[in-house]
Each structure stands twice: as C-alpha cells, then as structure tokens.
C-alpha cells in the first residue's frame, strides 16, 4: 500500500506522543536520500527517527534498524548537524491531510541566539524531499534533493530560495464532508460511469486507493460499482463510512495493520484494518513497527533480487562467451578432421622436393608424384588383391591429368612396379 495521508496522520500522532521535548543528539545520513535523527527522550530513552526521500520508499517513522554510515558525511548531513544537533523538538504537525510533516525545532544560530528551524519531510513519490527551512525568513537552508526551475517549473529547492509548499490537490477533508453535501460533491467529481472507488479517490484528501476500496467494501458495495447506479441508500452507506473515517482521524484511533502471506512475508500495510484483502496472517502494532518491518522486508527482497539479477547476468555472460569459444573450437575440429591425411601429403611432398621443377604451374606434377607414391605403397601390401589395385590404377590413369604420360614413363624407369611397366597408356 502507498504511504498516504492517513498513514502520515498515524505517524504524526505517534511521533508527537514520543518525541516532543526530545533532544537531537546525533544526525546520520546513511544513504543519498535518507536521514536518521537519534533523539533522546525522557521516558523512552533514545529513539531513531528515519526520514527518507527515496523515490520508491519515501517515508518517515521510528526505526530500530542499524544503518551503515559513510566515512565522509554528505553536505546535507553536515548542514543538519550544524543547525540541529543539540536542539529540542518543539512540535510536530501534519499539513492538513497531506503527506507533509513539519518538525519545529528550537535551535541556536551562529551567535548562540535562540532560532527556530523547520525540518519538513515531503512524501510525494519521485518528488519527495527533506527540506530545512528558516521560518523567520521563509528561506530554504538546504534540501536533500536540490533542483532548480530547469527541473521543476513550480518551485526551486536551493539554499536561500523562498520555500514553497507542494501544490494543493483541491481535495476535501473527510472530516468536513456532511451527509447533505456528500451526494452532490461525489457526483461533481467526474464521469458517472466511473467506479465509486475512483470517485472517492478524486474527492477526499489523505486517502489512497486501498483505503477507498476498504470504505466501499465496508459500505456493502462492490469496488467496481458504478457511480451512476448509486441511490439514496448507497450514498448514505458511503457517507457513514466516511464519517467513521473522519472520527477515527479526529480521535487518533488508528488500527495499524500488517498483512502477511504464508511465508511470513509482508504484503500490505495500512493505518486501518483492511478487511477486503485476504491474508494468511494479520499483525497489529504501532504504525512505526508496521512500517519498519514492511520496508525492512521490502529492502531485503530487493537486495536479494538485485543479487539474483547480478548472478544471472554473470552466468549469461559466461555462457555466451563459452558458446562463442565452442563454435570456434568446433570449426577448428572440423578443419582438422583430415589433419593426418594432410600430414602424409606433406611428408610425401617433402620427400619428393628434389623432383619438383620450376614453372608457373607445378601443382599437377606434385599431384602425380602423390599418385605414384600411393600406388607403390599399395603394391607393397601383399594382402591387397591385385585385381583391385589394377582397377584403381586404371580409374586414375583414365582421368585427363596433364603430364600423366611423363610421370608414368618416369615411374616405369625408376620404380620396380610390374603393373606400371606392363600398363599401356590409352
């Protein structure tokens, strides 16, 4: 489930009850978009507050996980240490039902005078950010993700630039929607053929798709139920669930829930019990415990998947390399199949180099030398039938080979082969 405004409300309530008056002892930045504040509280001891502006896992909550810090702290970490170390948290406030949380901190300036600072955590997907602001001048001290107008036409996040909050979504607070206004408001959201869940998502602030689906299911309707088929009864049932949600937010009676599969792997999290999702097990606790376990499991799965992909790429690269080498070796083996025959030919040529004559085309002479040498070798084998040798010789000498008469006469004079001496050329 996405980190929506309802989850941010639960986080703000928990942090307000645990961290108000706490002293910031240490500040670390283990990742490029993650900041950890070690806060000492009176009754609960040391608490680790994690602020993340990661594009995929932006969030803020208390965490028990130990992170490995870099040897050299980043610039934003040093800025936070300069302005916030030793300071105390005055207040924690959520901006309406948006995913923006402001930590008001009592610090001191360079001259030791009291100075208030705002540490703002904005959870907005790829636009998430952590910004340190001076409220007196409304200027940005620094941000973990800096960008100018070349990236965002709406605002700049750079030192000494005026701070602009994220743009409003023009949605309504569910705590301010009355029963009389609700039917007309939801009809004005858009196309009547769209589902009731989509209409609620466009109407209310601070709720995500899973929360809207849960409200529709609790109202006794199908999540895909079209808005055009809703009547007075359906609108009343939906408003009752919206009213229940508003009362829960107002009273802070959240029900942080973590849904697990059969292997114990977290599937979803929410600030309320998601009854429309079937899960093998449901665990409840504080919102920080739920978020911490969910994102730790998610990070572990991602690291395993990253290692798996790295190993697969290495194996694939080695397979491709070996396949290329196999093709080369196969080609070499195919070319070397007649190596023994070529070796014999080479020895024959070497043994008869003295018979070679200079000329533009000596190849046919070498061929005839090889023929004669082969015939003499065959004649020396007593087990070879003479009739077969005679047929072989006849088939060879019938071919139109240049100079064959010369080489046959040469063999008659220089070799004691009866067949060659008795053979008459056609």
N, C-alpha and C positions, 0 to 999 in steps of 0.2 A: 504494500500500500504506500502511496505517496505521503510525504511529510506535509500534511495540510494544516490549515489554521486551527482546527480542533486539536490536533496533536500539539501544536505550539501553545495553545491555551493551557493544556495539561502540563507542559514543560514549564511554562511561566509560573503556574501555581506552585509546582514543586520547588523550583529554584527560589521563589520568593519566601517559601517557608523554611528553607535551609540555608540560604546564602546571605540574606540581609544582615548587614553588620560584619560580615566576614572580611578578613584581611588577605589581600593578594600577596602571597609570599614568593611564588616563582611563576615564571612565564616561559613556556617552551613552544617551539614550532617544529614538530617532527616532520611535517610534510609541507609542500608548497602552499597548500590551502587549508591547513589545519593548525589550530592554536589550542594550547592547553593552559588553563589557569589553575594553579594549585592554591586553593583558598583555605585558610584556617578559620574555622568557626568555633564558637564557644562550646556548644553542646555536642557537636558531631565530629569534631576533630578536623582533619584535613580532607578536603573534597577536591576532586579533579573535574573541572568543567571543560568539556570538549566543545569547541566551536569549529565547524567545518564549512567551507565554501566550495567544496568539490562539486563539479558539475553533475555528477551522478548521485552522490551521497551527502548532499548538503544537509546539515542538522546541527542541533545544539542540545546537549544533555550531559548529565553526570556520568562518569565512566570510571571503571575500576581497572581498565586495561593499561598496561605499561607500554609506552612507546619508546622507540629508539630515536634519540635526538641527534641531529647532525653535529659534527665537530665545530663548525663555524655557524653561529645563528644567522638567519636571514635578516635583511634590513627591517622588515616589518616587526619581527620579534624584538629587535633592539629598540625600535621606537616604542613598542608597548612596554618594555622594561623601563625605559626612561621615564615614561609618564604614569605608569600604573603600578609598578612594584612598590609594595608598602602601603598602598591605598586601600580604602574600605569601600565596600559596595553599599550605596545608599538605597537604591531602589531598583526594581526590575519590572518592566512594563511591556506588554504586548500592544502593538499599534492596532487598535480595534481588533478585528479577527484576521488580520493579515499575517503572513509568515515572516514577520519582522519583530525582533525582540531587542529592546534597548536596556542596557545596563548602565545606570547612572552611578558614577564612581567619584568619590571625594579624593582628590589627589592634590599635589602641590606643583607649582611651576618652578622655573629655574631659580627664582629668588626665594623659594620656600614659602610663598604665599599660597593660601588655600585656592584651589582651582578645580572646578568640576569638569569631568570628561564623560563623554558618552561612547560606549562601545556597542556598536549596532551590528547585529547578526541578521543578514538578509538571506532567507532560504527561498530561492527563486530558480531552481534548476541551473541552467548554464549561466544565468545572470546572478548567481549567488555571490555574496561578498561579505567581508568583515571590515567595518569602517570605524576608525577612531575619529571622533568629532569633538571640536571645542564648541559647546553650546552658547557661549557668550558672543562669539563672532559668527557662529553657524558655519565655520570653515572646517574643511577636512584636514586632519593632521596627517593621516596616511590610510591606505587601504591595502588589504592583502592582494587584491586584484586591481591593478591600476589600468585605466583606459581613458582615452580622450574621445573627442567628438568624431574622430575618424572611425571609431568602433561603435559608439552609441550616440545617436543624434539627440537623445533626451537629456543626458547629463554626462559630466566628466567626474571620474574618481581619481583625483590627483591632489597632492598636497597644496594647501592654501586655496583650493577652489571651494566655492559655496556648496554645502551639502543639500542635495535634493532627494527627498524620499522616493521610493519606487512609485511609478504611476498607479493611480487608483483604478480598480476594476469595475467601478459603478455597480456593485452588488449590494444587496441588503443584508443587514444583520438579522439573523433568525430570531433574535430576542425582541426585535422591534416590529415584527410582522404580526398583524392582528388577524383574527378569523374573518372579519368582514372584508379586509383588503386582499386576503390571500388569493381567492379565485381570480379576481381581475389582474392581480400582479403576475400570476403564473401564466395567464393567457397572453399577456403582453410580452412575454419573453421571446416569442418567435413562432415558428411553424407549428400549427396544431397537430400535424401528422407526426411530429416527433414524440419520443417517449417521455413519460412523466419524469423519469430519472434525469434525462438531459435537460428538461425544463427546470427542475430543482437545481441542477448544477449551474445553470445560467442565472438563476435568481438569487441564490444565497451565497454569502461570503463565508469563507473559512471552512468549507466542506469540499471533499474530493469525491470522485466517482464511487468509491466503495461506501462512503457514508451516505450518499444519496441513494444508492441501491439498498442499503440497510433500512433507510427510512421508508422506502416504497414497499419493501417486503414486510416490514412491521405494520404497515397500513393495510395489509391484506391484498395487495395488488401485485401483478407480475412486473418484473423490472422493465419489460418491453411494452407495458401497457401504454397505449397512445393517449395523448392529452385530449384529443377530440372526443374520446368516449367517456371522459370524466364528467360526473354529475355532482349534484349537491352532496351526496353521500361520500363519494370518493374524495372530494375536496375537504370535507370535514375530517375524514380519517387521516388525510395527509397533514392537515394543519395540526391535529392532535400530536402527531409525531414530531412536527417542527416545534411545537410548543414544549414538548418533553425535552427536545434537544436544547432549546434555549434555557430552560430551567436547569438542566444539568450544567451548562456552561456558567450560568449565573451563580449557582451554588458550588461549583467546582467538584461535583460528584462524578468524576470520571471513572471509567472502568478499563484501565489499560489491559489489553489482551494480546497474547502472542499465540498464533496458531501454528501447530507443529504437524508434520507428516509422520508416517510410521517409523521412519529412521530417526526421528527427533530433530529434523532439520526445520528451522523456522520458515514459514510460508508467507504469513502476513502479520501485520501489527496494526493496532488501532487504539484510539482513546476510549472506545466503547466496545462492547461485546458484539462481534459480527455473527449474528445468528444465521444469516443466509449462506455462509460458507461452511462446507462440511470439512472438518479436520479430525485427524486421529486423536489429537490432544489439544487442550487449551490451558494456557498458563496465564496467571494474573500476578501483578506486582505493581511497583511504581513505574511511571512512564519511562524513567531513565533506565531502569533494569530491563524493561521490554526492548527499548531502542538499542541499548548496549549489546544485548545478546543477539538481536536480529542483525545488526550491522557487523558485529564480530563474525558471525556465521557467514554473512554475505562476503565479507572480505576474505575469509578462509577459502570459501568456494571459488572466488575469483582468482586467488593466488594459485590454487590447485589447477584451475582451468588454464591459467597462464603458463604454468609449468608443463602441463599436458601439451598445450599447443607448441611450446618451445621444443619439447622432446619429439613430437610428431614432425615438426619441420626439420629437425636434425636427422631423424630417421629417413624422411623422404629425400632429403638432400643426399644422404649416403646411398640410398637405393638408386637414385638417378645416376650418381657417379659410378656405382658398380655396374649398372646396366650399360653405361657407355663403354666401360672397360671390357665388359663381357662381349659386346658387339665387336670391339677392336680385336680381342683375343680370338673370337670365333672366325673373324675374317683372316686373321693370321694363320689359324689352324687350317682353314680351307685352302689357303695359298701354299701351305707346307705339306699337303697330303702327298704330293709327288716329289717330296724332297729326296727320297732315296733314289728314285729314277733319275732325277736331275744330277744327283751326285755321281751316279755311274756314268752318265753322259759327260759330265765334266771330267772325270778321270780318263775316259776314252779320248776326249779331245786333247787333254794334257799329254797323254801318252803318244798322240799322233801329231804333235805340233810340228815335227820336222817334215811331215808330208804336206803341210799347208803351203800353198803358193800365193804370192801376192797377186792381187787382182781386185777389180771392183765388186765381184760377186763370188766370194769363196764359200758361201753358205751351202751350196749344193754339193761341194766337194766334201765338206765336213759330214753332211748327211750320208753320203755314200761310204765314207770311212766307217761311220757307225753301223751301217748295214753290213758291211763286210765283217767287222768285228763281231757283231751279233751272230752272224752265220757261222763263223769259226767257233764261237763259244757253243752254239747249239750242236755243231758237228762233234765236238769233244764229249758230248753226253752220250754214253752208249745206250741208255735206256730210251732215248727218243727214237721213235720209228723213222726209218729213212724215208718212207713214203711221205710222211707228214712234213719232213724237212724239205723234201723235193717240192711239195705243193706250196710251202711257204716261200721258197726261193722263186718259184715260178710266178707267184702272185706279186712278188716285189719287183721282179725284173720286167714284168709286163707293163708297169707304170711308165709313163713318159717323164723320165727324170733326165735332165741334161747331163751329158757326160757319162751315162751309165756304161757304155761300151768301154770307155777308157778305164774305168775302175774295175770292171770285170776282167779285162785283159791284165790289169796290174795285179789283181789278186791271183790270176792263173799263174803268173810268172813268179810271184813272191810267196804264195801260200800253197801248202800241200793239201788242197781241198779237192777230193775227186769230183764232187758234184760240179764245182766251178770249172774244173778243167774239162769235164765232159759236156758241160752245158753249152748249147748252141744258141746264140742270140737270135731272136726272131727278126 
